[in-house]
Amino acid sequence: MGAIEILLVTHCAVFCLLQMVAVTSEQFTVTSLQRTVLAPLGENLELSCQLIPPQQAQHMEIRSFRNCYTEPMCLYRNGKDLHGETVSKYVEQTELLKNDIGKGKVTLRIFKVTADDDGSYHCFFKDGEFYEEHITEVKVTATGSDIRILMHPPNLKGVMLECHSGVWFPQPHMEWRDSKGEVIPDTSKSHSRDENKLFNMKMALLIEASSHRNVTCYLQNLLTYQEESISIVLSGKMCVCSSVAAIATHTYYVIFT
């Protein structure tokens, strides 16, 4: 065999080897059932991802991270969980479930979801030099049930009402409505956030003489469409207030002069 023939055989062997590496390494994608997940505040959350086609993944590197690849929430490599290489705050809050890793499926479990857990999550698989990932968007939700109307003493301009409600996430839609369900422009509206980054809402309305006698403070979570409202009926010296909540309805009376 001449030098040229040997060179051709060697070239073909290398070319075939590169093709085999490409076929064996680039053989999966990463998917999940959902790209967006609603996560109720305080509950546990599970985010699963799956190799397609299903295959063993014990030999792969698997990591879950938020915005930065080098700051993993969970990291699995060489058949072991590497807690020492993960962000410390996630060690107790998360775990990587690997019951179905032989089929290429893992699940990130997050305990007691907080507002800080809102955002993007990367599920990353690496086999040799080849890698793929899937990104899931988590939207944390909380609907406040504590809603109340405070009434200031009447003056020459009328009666000032304030509606207060807390423990919302994200910031809810809030408005005043009349007895026909029509929107009444508010006098002022503001919000603040507590130590847990939840929204506390405040909205005021000046009821002038001979104007609205029945008004409702209405709030809605724009992710879940859950609603909360409280109504107040002004009638001379008596105020009849009825509170409408998601679970219970109650009526109470306030007498003023």
MIZAKE-665346 format. One record per residue (C-alpha): x negated, y, z negated. Coordinates in pm, 1 decimal, always signed. Layout:
<rec xx="X" yy="Y" zz="Z"/>
...
***
This chain:
<rec xx="+0.0" yy="+0.0" zz="+0.0"/>
<rec xx="-143.1" yy="+335.2" zz="+108.7"/>
<rec xx="-177.5" yy="+646.1" zz="-97.2"/>
<rec xx="+116.1" yy="+810.9" zz="+79.1"/>
<rec xx="+341.9" yy="+509.2" zz="+10.5"/>
<rec xx="+238.9" yy="+505.9" zz="-354.3"/>
<rec xx="+312.0" yy="+879.0" zz="-378.1"/>
<rec xx="+657.1" yy="+831.0" zz="-222.9"/>
<rec xx="+740.6" yy="+541.5" zz="-456.4"/>
<rec xx="+627.9" yy="+743.5" zz="-756.7"/>
<rec xx="+831.7" yy="+1045.4" zz="-641.7"/>
<rec xx="+1143.6" yy="+829.3" zz="-598.3"/>
<rec xx="+1095.1" yy="+670.0" zz="-939.1"/>
<rec xx="+1062.7" yy="+1009.0" zz="-1109.4"/>
<rec xx="+1365.0" yy="+1143.0" zz="-919.4"/>
<rec xx="+1577.1" yy="+842.0" zz="-1018.1"/>
<rec xx="+1462.9" yy="+874.3" zz="-1379.6"/>
<rec xx="+1566.9" yy="+1240.6" zz="-1387.8"/>
<rec xx="+1904.5" yy="+1147.1" zz="-1243.8"/>
<rec xx="+1949.5" yy="+879.5" zz="-1511.6"/>
<rec xx="+1861.6" yy="+1129.8" zz="-1786.2"/>
<rec xx="+2111.8" yy="+1377.2" zz="-1646.1"/>
<rec xx="+2384.3" yy="+1112.4" zz="-1628.6"/>
<rec xx="+2322.2" yy="+976.7" zz="-1976.3"/>
<rec xx="+2283.9" yy="+1313.0" zz="-2149.6"/>
<rec xx="+2550.9" yy="+1525.3" zz="-1982.6"/>
<rec xx="+2825.7" yy="+1278.1" zz="-2052.4"/>
<rec xx="+3068.0" yy="+1455.9" zz="-2285.0"/>
<rec xx="+3268.6" yy="+1763.9" zz="-2357.5"/>
<rec xx="+3408.7" yy="+1871.1" zz="-2694.3"/>
<rec xx="+3779.6" yy="+1933.9" zz="-2734.2"/>
<rec xx="+4049.2" yy="+1981.0" zz="-2996.9"/>
<rec xx="+4426.3" yy="+1969.9" zz="-3012.3"/>
<rec xx="+4449.6" yy="+2344.4" zz="-3074.9"/>
<rec xx="+4251.1" yy="+2655.4" zz="-2990.9"/>
<rec xx="+4443.2" yy="+2862.9" zz="-3246.7"/>
<rec xx="+4545.9" yy="+2740.3" zz="-3592.9"/>
<rec xx="+4763.2" yy="+2916.3" zz="-3851.8"/>
<rec xx="+4626.2" yy="+2862.6" zz="-4202.7"/>
<rec xx="+4852.6" yy="+2943.4" zz="-4501.4"/>
<rec xx="+4668.6" yy="+3121.2" zz="-4780.4"/>
<rec xx="+4557.4" yy="+2892.1" zz="-5064.8"/>
<rec xx="+4614.2" yy="+2564.5" zz="-4879.5"/>
<rec xx="+4355.1" yy="+2320.4" zz="-4744.8"/>
<rec xx="+4274.0" yy="+2335.9" zz="-4374.4"/>
<rec xx="+4142.4" yy="+2063.4" zz="-4143.3"/>
<rec xx="+3984.2" yy="+2139.3" zz="-3805.6"/>
<rec xx="+3916.4" yy="+1830.3" zz="-3594.3"/>
<rec xx="+3711.5" yy="+1807.7" zz="-3275.6"/>
<rec xx="+3661.5" yy="+1514.3" zz="-3040.6"/>
<rec xx="+3409.3" yy="+1403.2" zz="-2781.9"/>
<rec xx="+3553.9" yy="+1332.1" zz="-2437.0"/>
<rec xx="+3513.5" yy="+1056.5" zz="-2337.6"/>
<rec xx="+3519.0" yy="+904.0" zz="-2689.4"/>
<rec xx="+3179.3" yy="+760.7" zz="-2788.1"/>
<rec xx="+2952.4" yy="+702.6" zz="-3083.7"/>
<rec xx="+2808.0" yy="+1018.9" zz="-3233.5"/>
<rec xx="+2613.3" yy="+887.4" zz="-3535.7"/>
<rec xx="+2283.2" yy="+965.5" zz="-3360.5"/>
<rec xx="+2382.9" yy="+1321.1" zz="-3264.4"/>
<rec xx="+2341.1" yy="+1650.9" zz="-3439.1"/>
<rec xx="+2678.3" yy="+1789.9" zz="-3546.4"/>
<rec xx="+2729.9" yy="+2129.1" zz="-3701.8"/>
<rec xx="+3015.1" yy="+2363.6" zz="-3788.7"/>
<rec xx="+2945.9" yy="+2734.3" zz="-3804.4"/>
<rec xx="+3123.6" yy="+3069.9" zz="-3792.7"/>
<rec xx="+2946.5" yy="+3347.7" zz="-3604.2"/>
<rec xx="+2585.9" yy="+3237.9" zz="-3630.4"/>
<rec xx="+2439.1" yy="+2903.1" zz="-3514.0"/>
<rec xx="+2158.7" yy="+2922.6" zz="-3769.5"/>
<rec xx="+2403.4" yy="+2961.3" zz="-4061.2"/>
<rec xx="+2596.8" yy="+2632.0" zz="-4057.9"/>
<rec xx="+2888.0" yy="+2555.0" zz="-4285.7"/>
<rec xx="+2819.8" yy="+2183.0" zz="-4241.3"/>
<rec xx="+2522.2" yy="+2013.0" zz="-4076.5"/>
<rec xx="+2480.9" yy="+1643.5" zz="-3988.4"/>
<rec xx="+2158.2" yy="+1509.8" zz="-3837.5"/>
<rec xx="+1983.2" yy="+1172.6" zz="-3822.9"/>
<rec xx="+2280.8" yy="+1009.8" zz="-3993.9"/>
<rec xx="+2276.4" yy="+1241.4" zz="-4295.7"/>
<rec xx="+2456.1" yy="+1549.0" zz="-4427.5"/>
<rec xx="+2195.4" yy="+1821.8" zz="-4475.1"/>
<rec xx="+2350.7" yy="+2031.4" zz="-4751.8"/>
<rec xx="+2019.5" yy="+2204.3" zz="-4816.9"/>
<rec xx="+2025.3" yy="+2364.0" zz="-4471.5"/>
<rec xx="+2380.2" yy="+2499.6" zz="-4492.3"/>
<rec xx="+2503.6" yy="+2834.1" zz="-4626.6"/>
<rec xx="+2528.3" yy="+2783.2" zz="-5003.1"/>
<rec xx="+2879.3" yy="+2928.5" zz="-5044.8"/>
<rec xx="+3021.2" yy="+2658.6" zz="-4815.3"/>
<rec xx="+2873.7" yy="+2360.6" zz="-4999.5"/>
<rec xx="+3163.9" yy="+2341.7" zz="-5245.4"/>
<rec xx="+3430.9" yy="+2490.5" zz="-5016.3"/>
<rec xx="+3389.1" yy="+2261.0" zz="-4714.7"/>
<rec xx="+3311.7" yy="+1904.6" zz="-4615.7"/>
<rec xx="+3261.4" yy="+1722.7" zz="-4286.5"/>
<rec xx="+3483.5" yy="+1414.2" zz="-4255.6"/>
<rec xx="+3321.1" yy="+1142.1" zz="-4042.5"/>
<rec xx="+3558.5" yy="+845.8" zz="-4070.2"/>
<rec xx="+3594.4" yy="+837.2" zz="-3690.6"/>
<rec xx="+3243.2" yy="+943.6" zz="-3594.4"/>
<rec xx="+3203.3" yy="+612.2" zz="-3411.8"/>
<rec xx="+3467.3" yy="+741.3" zz="-3169.8"/>
<rec xx="+3314.6" yy="+1087.6" zz="-3148.6"/>
<rec xx="+3559.8" yy="+1260.6" zz="-3382.1"/>
<rec xx="+3477.5" yy="+1470.3" zz="-3688.8"/>
<rec xx="+3689.1" yy="+1699.4" zz="-3906.6"/>
<rec xx="+3589.2" yy="+2011.4" zz="-4096.4"/>
<rec xx="+3791.0" yy="+2039.7" zz="-4418.2"/>
<rec xx="+3814.5" yy="+2381.5" zz="-4585.1"/>
<rec xx="+3946.9" yy="+2390.8" zz="-4940.8"/>
<rec xx="+4184.8" yy="+2664.9" zz="-5061.9"/>
<rec xx="+4185.2" yy="+2898.9" zz="-4765.7"/>
<rec xx="+4120.5" yy="+3268.2" zz="-4840.8"/>
<rec xx="+4143.2" yy="+3581.4" zz="-4626.6"/>
<rec xx="+3766.7" yy="+3551.1" zz="-4567.0"/>
<rec xx="+3830.4" yy="+3227.7" zz="-4374.5"/>
<rec xx="+4008.6" yy="+3415.9" zz="-4096.6"/>
<rec xx="+3815.5" yy="+3401.5" zz="-3768.1"/>
<rec xx="+3635.2" yy="+3174.0" zz="-3520.0"/>
<rec xx="+3492.6" yy="+2827.2" zz="-3591.7"/>
<rec xx="+3241.7" yy="+2642.6" zz="-3371.2"/>
<rec xx="+3229.4" yy="+2261.9" zz="-3356.9"/>
<rec xx="+2890.6" yy="+2176.1" zz="-3206.4"/>
<rec xx="+2755.5" yy="+1839.0" zz="-3083.9"/>
<rec xx="+2397.8" yy="+1790.7" zz="-2960.5"/>
<rec xx="+2254.1" yy="+1475.7" zz="-2800.8"/>
<rec xx="+1889.3" yy="+1516.4" zz="-2711.2"/>
<rec xx="+1862.5" yy="+1840.9" zz="-2516.0"/>
<rec xx="+2226.9" yy="+1841.4" zz="-2411.9"/>
<rec xx="+2495.5" yy="+2008.2" zz="-2623.2"/>
<rec xx="+2856.9" yy="+2117.6" zz="-2606.5"/>
<rec xx="+3089.7" yy="+2297.4" zz="-2845.6"/>
<rec xx="+3454.2" yy="+2385.6" zz="-2903.2"/>
<rec xx="+3572.0" yy="+2709.9" zz="-3061.3"/>
<rec xx="+3888.3" yy="+2724.8" zz="-3271.9"/>
<rec xx="+4045.6" yy="+3049.8" zz="-3385.2"/>
<rec xx="+4183.8" yy="+3037.2" zz="-3741.3"/>
<rec xx="+4446.6" yy="+3292.0" zz="-3838.8"/>
<rec xx="+4509.1" yy="+3307.4" zz="-4214.4"/>
<rec xx="+4865.8" yy="+3397.9" zz="-4312.6"/>
<rec xx="+5032.2" yy="+3513.3" zz="-4633.9"/>
<rec xx="+5384.6" yy="+3649.1" zz="-4675.5"/>
<rec xx="+5448.2" yy="+3855.4" zz="-4986.7"/>
<rec xx="+5758.6" yy="+3777.3" zz="-5190.6"/>
<rec xx="+5726.6" yy="+4059.7" zz="-5444.2"/>
<rec xx="+5915.3" yy="+4346.9" zz="-5284.3"/>
<rec xx="+6083.9" yy="+4632.5" zz="-5469.7"/>
<rec xx="+6223.0" yy="+4982.4" zz="-5421.2"/>
<rec xx="+6137.9" yy="+5259.7" zz="-5667.0"/>
<rec xx="+6365.0" yy="+5565.2" zz="-5681.4"/>
<rec xx="+6239.5" yy="+5905.2" zz="-5793.3"/>
<rec xx="+6475.2" yy="+6145.6" zz="-5975.8"/>
<rec xx="+6692.1" yy="+6344.6" zz="-5729.9"/>
<rec xx="+6594.7" yy="+6703.5" zz="-5648.4"/>
<rec xx="+6720.5" yy="+6977.3" zz="-5418.9"/>
<rec xx="+6582.2" yy="+6798.0" zz="-5112.3"/>
<rec xx="+6744.6" yy="+6465.3" zz="-5195.3"/>
<rec xx="+6623.7" yy="+6133.9" zz="-5335.1"/>
<rec xx="+6277.5" yy="+5992.2" zz="-5262.5"/>
<rec xx="+6261.1" yy="+5613.2" zz="-5228.6"/>
<rec xx="+5941.0" yy="+5408.9" zz="-5231.4"/>
<rec xx="+5918.3" yy="+5048.7" zz="-5113.3"/>
<rec xx="+5628.7" yy="+4841.1" zz="-5246.8"/>
<rec xx="+5518.0" yy="+4491.4" zz="-5150.8"/>
<rec xx="+5190.5" yy="+4302.0" zz="-5192.4"/>
<rec xx="+5000.7" yy="+3983.6" zz="-5102.7"/>
<rec xx="+5033.1" yy="+4004.4" zz="-4722.7"/>
<rec xx="+4792.2" yy="+3883.7" zz="-4456.9"/>
<rec xx="+4742.3" yy="+4007.4" zz="-4198.9"/>
<rec xx="+4889.7" yy="+4356.1" zz="-4236.0"/>
<rec xx="+5266.9" yy="+4320.3" zz="-4183.6"/>
<rec xx="+5512.0" yy="+4525.5" zz="-3984.7"/>
<rec xx="+5708.2" yy="+4751.7" zz="-4221.6"/>
<rec xx="+6006.4" yy="+4981.4" zz="-4156.8"/>
<rec xx="+6323.4" yy="+5132.1" zz="-4299.9"/>
<rec xx="+6660.8" yy="+5036.3" zz="-4150.0"/>
<rec xx="+7012.6" yy="+5170.6" zz="-4191.5"/>
<rec xx="+7334.8" yy="+4974.1" zz="-4245.0"/>
<rec xx="+7356.7" yy="+4905.3" zz="-3868.9"/>
<rec xx="+7002.5" yy="+4773.0" zz="-3849.3"/>
<rec xx="+6870.6" yy="+5081.1" zz="-3674.2"/>
<rec xx="+6520.6" yy="+5200.7" zz="-3762.0"/>
<rec xx="+6495.7" yy="+5507.7" zz="-3987.3"/>
<rec xx="+6169.1" yy="+5706.4" zz="-3949.3"/>
<rec xx="+5972.2" yy="+5682.9" zz="-4272.5"/>
<rec xx="+5850.3" yy="+5985.9" zz="-4465.2"/>
<rec xx="+5511.3" yy="+5824.5" zz="-4524.4"/>
<rec xx="+5345.4" yy="+5485.9" zz="-4505.2"/>
<rec xx="+5017.2" yy="+5352.7" zz="-4644.5"/>
<rec xx="+4836.8" yy="+5033.0" zz="-4739.2"/>
<rec xx="+4549.6" yy="+4914.5" zz="-4953.6"/>
<rec xx="+4361.1" yy="+4586.1" zz="-4994.3"/>
<rec xx="+4300.3" yy="+4403.5" zz="-5321.0"/>
<rec xx="+3992.0" yy="+4213.8" zz="-5434.4"/>
<rec xx="+4104.6" yy="+3915.0" zz="-5224.5"/>
<rec xx="+4137.2" yy="+4134.9" zz="-4912.4"/>
<rec xx="+4515.9" yy="+4095.8" zz="-4908.8"/>
<rec xx="+4734.5" yy="+4385.8" zz="-4803.1"/>
<rec xx="+4948.6" yy="+4589.1" zz="-5042.8"/>
<rec xx="+5207.7" yy="+4798.1" zz="-4860.7"/>
<rec xx="+5378.4" yy="+5124.0" zz="-4958.3"/>
<rec xx="+5642.0" yy="+5316.9" zz="-4763.9"/>
<rec xx="+5845.7" yy="+5623.3" zz="-4865.5"/>
<rec xx="+6174.6" yy="+5769.2" zz="-4742.9"/>
<rec xx="+6346.5" yy="+6092.5" zz="-4837.9"/>
<rec xx="+6724.4" yy="+6047.9" zz="-4850.2"/>
<rec xx="+6878.4" yy="+6387.7" zz="-4795.2"/>
<rec xx="+7225.2" yy="+6489.5" zz="-4911.3"/>
<rec xx="+7504.0" yy="+6348.0" zz="-4695.3"/>
<rec xx="+7259.7" yy="+6126.0" zz="-4503.8"/>
<rec xx="+7203.2" yy="+5749.4" zz="-4522.9"/>
<rec xx="+7377.2" yy="+5580.8" zz="-4816.9"/>
<rec xx="+7261.0" yy="+5227.6" zz="-4736.9"/>
<rec xx="+6896.7" yy="+5161.2" zz="-4647.1"/>
<rec xx="+6682.6" yy="+4849.6" zz="-4620.2"/>
<rec xx="+6307.9" yy="+4810.9" zz="-4657.5"/>
<rec xx="+6204.6" yy="+4544.8" zz="-4408.5"/>
<rec xx="+5870.8" yy="+4362.4" zz="-4367.5"/>
<rec xx="+5765.6" yy="+4091.2" zz="-4125.2"/>
<rec xx="+5455.6" yy="+3873.3" zz="-4089.7"/>
<rec xx="+5373.9" yy="+3911.3" zz="-3719.6"/>
<rec xx="+5204.0" yy="+3568.8" zz="-3701.4"/>
<rec xx="+5469.5" yy="+3350.5" zz="-3864.4"/>
<rec xx="+5768.5" yy="+3585.1" zz="-3814.3"/>
<rec xx="+5862.2" yy="+3536.6" zz="-4180.1"/>
<rec xx="+6066.8" yy="+3826.0" zz="-4312.6"/>
<rec xx="+6127.4" yy="+3991.9" zz="-4647.0"/>
<rec xx="+6369.3" yy="+4277.5" zz="-4716.4"/>
<rec xx="+6538.1" yy="+4465.4" zz="-4995.0"/>
<rec xx="+6842.2" yy="+4694.8" zz="-4962.1"/>
<rec xx="+6965.6" yy="+4983.1" zz="-5171.5"/>
<rec xx="+7313.5" yy="+5140.9" zz="-5160.5"/>
<rec xx="+7350.4" yy="+5494.0" zz="-5298.0"/>
<rec xx="+7699.9" yy="+5584.3" zz="-5417.4"/>
<rec xx="+7724.6" yy="+5891.1" zz="-5637.2"/>
<rec xx="+7588.7" yy="+5814.6" zz="-5981.9"/>
<rec xx="+7546.6" yy="+5443.6" zz="-5921.3"/>
<rec xx="+7286.7" yy="+5260.3" zz="-5718.0"/>
<rec xx="+7362.1" yy="+4900.1" zz="-5621.5"/>
<rec xx="+7052.4" yy="+4718.4" zz="-5508.2"/>
<rec xx="+7046.3" yy="+4375.4" zz="-5346.2"/>
<rec xx="+6719.3" yy="+4194.5" zz="-5289.5"/>
<rec xx="+6697.8" yy="+3945.0" zz="-5005.3"/>
<rec xx="+6409.8" yy="+3699.9" zz="-5025.3"/>
<rec xx="+6317.1" yy="+3390.9" zz="-4829.3"/>
<rec xx="+6435.4" yy="+3152.8" zz="-5100.4"/>
<rec xx="+6663.3" yy="+3337.9" zz="-5338.6"/>
<rec xx="+6900.2" yy="+3633.0" zz="-5331.7"/>
<rec xx="+6981.2" yy="+3842.1" zz="-5634.3"/>
<rec xx="+7171.4" yy="+4162.7" zz="-5712.8"/>
<rec xx="+7100.1" yy="+4418.3" zz="-5981.9"/>
<rec xx="+7235.1" yy="+4759.5" zz="-6081.3"/>
<rec xx="+7060.1" yy="+5083.6" zz="-6165.3"/>
<rec xx="+7255.1" yy="+5365.2" zz="-6334.0"/>
<rec xx="+7118.0" yy="+5718.8" zz="-6303.2"/>
<rec xx="+7237.2" yy="+6071.0" zz="-6362.8"/>
***
